[in-house]
Amino acid sequence: MTLIGSRTRRRTFAMCLCFLLVAGVTLAQRRGRRGWDDRPGSFRGGVPEWKNDEAFRDDIFTFARVRYTSWGGNGWGRGGWRTDYPDSDLNFSFRLQQLTSLKVHPDGVIVDLDDPEILNYPFVYLLEPGNIELSPTEVAGMRNYLLNGGFMMVDDFWGEDEWYVFYQQLKLVFPDREPQELPLEHEIFHIVYDLKEKPIIPSVHHYLNGQLTERWDAREAHYRGVFDDNDRLMMIICHNTDLGDGWEQEGMNQGYFENYSEKFAYPLGINIVTYAMTH
């Protein structure tokens, strides 16, 4: 089985992903905030909505959030896989269509690792895996997705204990593959926005408390990659950093917006999507 439309879609994205606004753009902070809502797309809380031309119906980028099994149940509480939902997904999708010529779905979707439908999404986002505990079907589903052309971004987990939990689950998926630290020179840090550092992005609440990290043993951000047999980067693991909060909380505080959302979270997120869709 191959990822549905993966090669065709990547060629299309590579051709149409010409950036209208690039590094140095100043974003206007949006103050609108949402309360939490259980229905995708039903409570946008001020995030502008847009419509895509029907001619691009099959070439629209959709932000796909991974639902996974974790300790204490299936993650239906506020933690786990649905952390920052739906704010981060809606805000990032809005900024992606605002800053690029990419056709973007305004709402996004939730996907399961063991659902064949995941093969329809070349890019997926998995966060807070510090208590992840994959079922055998999820392990097989993740392996199948990644080896057949998919790209996964892992985000928002901190410290050595959470790394150990995620690493053990990753080894179930790929017993013979080791995540590798991506050097700052890697293209993913420069493909659109030219980052000069690998940022630690704390939550807005830690920022407001004067904390630049979220754990005592998380003093350095790590961006690690998992590669397939053809040296294709198929997973980026963002550890000791929280891009999702930079997206979700852009309207909470002006200083946080300028120092983290605008400076790092959106530029790096756009870089990652661009790299994923063009390689």
C-alpha positions as CSV (number, residue, x, y, z in Angstrom):
1,M,0.0,0.0,0.0
2,T,1.3,3.5,-0.8
3,L,0.2,6.8,0.6
4,I,-2.8,7.9,-1.4
5,G,-1.7,10.5,-4.0
6,S,1.5,11.2,-2.2
7,R,3.8,11.7,-5.2
8,T,1.2,13.6,-7.2
9,R,0.2,15.8,-4.3
10,R,3.8,16.6,-3.5
11,R,4.5,17.6,-7.0
12,T,1.4,19.8,-7.0
13,F,2.4,21.4,-3.7
14,A,5.9,22.0,-4.8
15,M,4.6,23.9,-7.9
16,C,2.0,26.0,-6.1
17,L,3.8,26.7,-2.8
18,C,5.3,30.0,-3.9
19,F,5.5,32.2,-0.8
20,L,3.8,35.6,-1.1
21,L,5.3,36.8,2.2
22,V,8.5,35.4,3.6
23,A,11.1,36.0,6.4
24,G,10.8,39.4,8.0
25,V,7.0,39.7,7.6
26,T,5.4,41.3,10.7
27,L,2.2,39.4,11.6
28,A,-0.7,41.3,13.1
29,Q,-1.6,39.8,16.5
30,R,-5.2,38.6,16.7
31,R,-6.8,39.1,20.1
32,G,-9.7,36.8,19.5
33,R,-9.9,33.7,21.8
34,R,-11.9,30.5,21.7
35,G,-13.3,28.5,24.5
36,W,-12.9,24.8,24.2
37,D,-15.3,23.1,21.8
38,D,-15.9,19.4,20.9
39,R,-17.0,19.9,17.3
40,P,-14.3,20.6,14.7
41,G,-15.0,23.9,12.9
42,S,-18.1,24.7,14.9
43,F,-16.6,27.4,17.2
44,R,-13.9,29.4,15.5
45,G,-13.8,32.2,18.1
46,G,-12.8,35.0,15.6
47,V,-10.5,33.0,13.4
48,P,-11.3,34.2,9.8
49,E,-12.9,31.6,7.6
50,W,-12.3,31.2,3.9
51,K,-13.4,29.2,1.0
52,N,-11.2,27.4,-1.5
53,D,-11.8,27.2,-5.2
54,E,-13.5,23.9,-6.2
55,A,-10.8,23.5,-8.9
56,F,-8.3,22.8,-6.0
57,R,-10.6,20.4,-4.1
58,D,-8.1,17.6,-4.4
59,D,-5.0,19.7,-3.7
60,I,-5.9,21.4,-0.4
61,F,-3.6,21.0,2.5
62,T,-5.4,19.8,5.6
63,F,-3.9,20.0,9.1
64,A,-4.3,16.5,10.5
65,R,-4.0,16.0,14.3
66,V,-3.3,12.5,15.5
67,R,-5.5,10.9,18.1
68,Y,-3.6,8.2,20.0
69,T,-3.9,6.0,23.1
70,S,-2.2,7.2,26.3
71,W,-2.1,6.3,30.0
72,G,-5.4,6.7,31.8
73,G,-7.6,6.2,28.8
74,N,-7.9,7.4,25.3
75,G,-7.0,11.0,25.9
76,W,-10.5,12.5,25.9
77,G,-9.5,14.9,28.7
78,R,-7.8,18.2,28.1
79,G,-4.3,16.7,28.1
80,G,-2.7,14.2,25.8
81,W,-3.5,14.2,22.1
82,R,-6.0,17.0,22.2
83,T,-3.9,19.6,24.1
84,D,-4.2,23.1,22.5
85,Y,-7.2,21.9,20.4
86,P,-8.8,23.4,18.4
87,D,-7.0,26.8,18.8
88,S,-3.6,25.8,17.6
89,D,-4.9,23.9,14.5
90,L,-7.2,26.7,13.5
91,N,-4.6,29.5,14.0
92,F,-1.9,27.6,12.2
93,S,-4.1,26.8,9.3
94,F,-5.1,30.5,9.1
95,R,-1.5,31.7,9.2
96,L,-0.5,29.1,6.6
97,Q,-3.1,30.3,4.1
98,Q,-2.4,33.9,5.0
99,L,1.4,33.8,4.5
100,T,1.5,31.4,1.5
101,S,-0.3,30.7,-1.7
102,L,-1.1,27.2,-0.4
103,K,-4.7,26.2,-0.5
104,V,-5.5,25.2,3.1
105,H,-8.6,23.6,4.7
106,P,-10.0,26.1,7.3
107,D,-10.9,23.5,9.9
108,G,-8.5,20.5,9.8
109,V,-9.2,17.0,10.9
110,I,-8.5,14.4,13.6
111,V,-7.0,11.1,12.4
112,D,-6.3,7.8,14.1
113,L,-3.1,5.9,13.6
114,D,-4.8,2.7,12.8
115,D,-7.4,4.2,10.5
116,P,-6.7,3.7,6.7
117,E,-8.0,7.3,6.2
118,I,-4.7,8.6,7.6
119,L,-3.1,7.7,4.3
120,N,-5.0,10.6,2.8
121,Y,-3.0,13.1,4.7
122,P,0.7,13.6,3.8
123,F,1.4,15.6,7.0
124,V,0.2,14.7,10.5
125,Y,0.8,16.4,13.9
126,L,1.2,14.4,17.1
127,L,1.8,16.2,20.4
128,E,2.3,15.6,24.1
129,P,3.5,12.0,23.8
130,G,4.9,12.0,27.3
131,N,2.3,9.5,28.4
132,I,1.7,7.8,25.0
133,E,1.0,4.0,25.1
134,L,0.3,2.8,21.6
135,S,-1.8,-0.3,20.9
136,P,-0.4,-3.0,18.5
137,T,-2.7,-1.7,15.7
138,E,-1.5,1.9,16.3
139,V,2.1,0.8,16.2
140,A,1.5,-1.0,12.9
141,G,-0.5,2.0,11.5
142,M,2.2,4.5,12.3
143,R,4.9,2.3,10.7
144,N,2.8,1.8,7.6
145,Y,2.0,5.5,7.3
146,L,5.6,6.7,7.6
147,L,7.2,4.0,5.4
148,N,4.6,4.7,2.7
149,G,5.4,8.4,2.3
150,G,3.8,10.1,5.3
151,F,5.4,12.8,7.4
152,M,4.8,13.2,11.1
153,M,5.6,16.2,13.3
154,V,5.9,15.4,17.1
155,D,5.7,18.4,19.5
156,D,5.2,19.6,23.0
157,F,6.9,17.2,25.5
158,W,9.5,18.0,28.0
159,G,12.3,16.5,30.1
160,E,14.0,13.1,30.1
161,D,11.2,11.1,31.6
162,E,8.8,12.1,28.8
163,W,11.5,11.5,26.2
164,Y,12.0,8.0,27.6
165,V,8.3,7.2,27.3
166,F,8.1,8.4,23.7
167,Y,11.4,6.8,22.8
168,Q,10.2,3.4,24.0
169,Q,7.0,3.6,21.9
170,L,9.0,4.8,18.9
171,K,11.2,1.7,19.2
172,L,8.1,-0.5,18.9
173,V,7.4,1.2,15.6
174,F,11.0,1.2,14.4
175,P,13.2,-1.2,16.4
176,D,16.1,-0.7,14.1
177,R,16.0,3.0,13.5
178,E,17.4,5.7,15.8
179,P,16.3,9.3,15.9
180,Q,19.1,11.6,14.9
181,E,19.6,15.2,16.1
182,L,19.1,17.6,13.2
183,P,21.8,20.2,12.9
184,L,20.9,23.8,12.6
185,E,22.3,23.7,9.1
186,H,19.5,21.3,8.0
187,E,17.3,22.6,5.3
188,I,14.2,22.4,7.5
189,F,15.4,25.3,9.5
190,H,16.0,27.5,6.4
191,I,13.6,26.4,3.6
192,V,11.4,29.5,3.9
193,Y,12.3,31.3,7.1
194,D,16.0,31.4,8.0
195,L,16.2,30.5,11.7
196,K,19.4,31.3,13.5
197,E,18.8,29.0,16.4
198,K,16.8,25.9,17.4
199,P,14.3,27.6,19.7
200,I,12.9,26.6,23.1
201,I,9.3,27.8,23.0
202,P,7.6,27.6,26.4
203,S,3.9,27.8,27.1
204,V,2.5,31.3,27.6
205,H,1.9,30.6,31.2
206,H,5.6,29.7,31.8
207,Y,6.6,32.8,29.9
208,L,4.3,35.0,32.0
209,N,6.0,33.5,35.1
210,G,9.4,34.4,33.8
211,Q,10.3,30.8,32.9
212,L,12.1,30.1,29.6
213,T,11.6,26.3,29.8
214,E,8.9,24.0,31.3
215,R,11.2,21.5,33.1
216,W,14.4,21.7,35.1
217,D,15.9,19.1,32.9
218,A,14.8,20.7,29.6
219,R,17.4,23.4,29.2
220,E,18.0,22.7,25.5
221,A,15.6,22.2,22.6
222,H,16.1,19.1,20.6
223,Y,14.9,18.6,17.0
224,R,15.4,15.0,16.0
225,G,14.7,13.2,12.8
226,V,13.7,9.7,11.8
227,F,14.7,8.7,8.3
228,D,13.6,5.9,5.9
229,D,15.9,3.6,3.9
230,N,16.2,6.3,1.2
231,D,17.3,8.9,3.7
232,R,14.0,10.7,3.5
233,L,13.1,12.6,6.7
234,M,9.7,11.0,7.7
235,M,9.4,12.4,11.3
236,I,10.6,15.5,13.1
237,I,10.5,15.3,16.9
238,C,10.4,18.6,18.6
239,H,11.4,18.0,22.2
240,N,11.7,20.5,25.0
241,T,9.7,23.0,23.0
242,D,6.1,23.8,22.3
243,L,5.3,25.2,18.9
244,G,1.6,24.3,19.4
245,D,1.3,26.8,22.3
246,G,2.9,29.4,20.1
247,W,0.1,28.9,17.7
248,E,-2.7,28.5,20.2
249,Q,-1.8,31.4,22.5
250,E,-0.9,34.0,20.0
251,G,-3.6,36.4,21.3
252,M,-2.9,35.9,25.0
253,N,0.0,38.4,25.4
254,Q,1.8,40.8,23.2
255,G,5.3,39.9,24.4
256,Y,4.7,36.2,24.0
257,F,3.3,36.8,20.5
258,E,6.4,38.9,19.4
259,N,9.0,36.7,21.1
260,Y,7.7,33.3,20.4
261,S,4.6,33.0,18.1
262,E,5.8,35.5,15.4
263,K,9.5,34.9,15.8
264,F,9.7,31.1,16.1
265,A,6.4,29.1,16.3
266,Y,4.9,30.2,13.0
267,P,8.1,30.4,10.9
268,L,9.3,27.0,12.1
269,G,5.9,25.4,11.6
270,I,5.7,26.8,8.1
271,N,9.2,25.5,7.4
272,I,8.3,22.0,8.6
273,V,5.1,21.8,6.5
274,T,6.9,23.2,3.4
275,Y,9.7,20.7,3.8
276,A,7.3,17.8,4.3
277,M,5.2,18.7,1.3
278,T,8.2,19.2,-1.1
279,H,10.5,16.3,-0.2
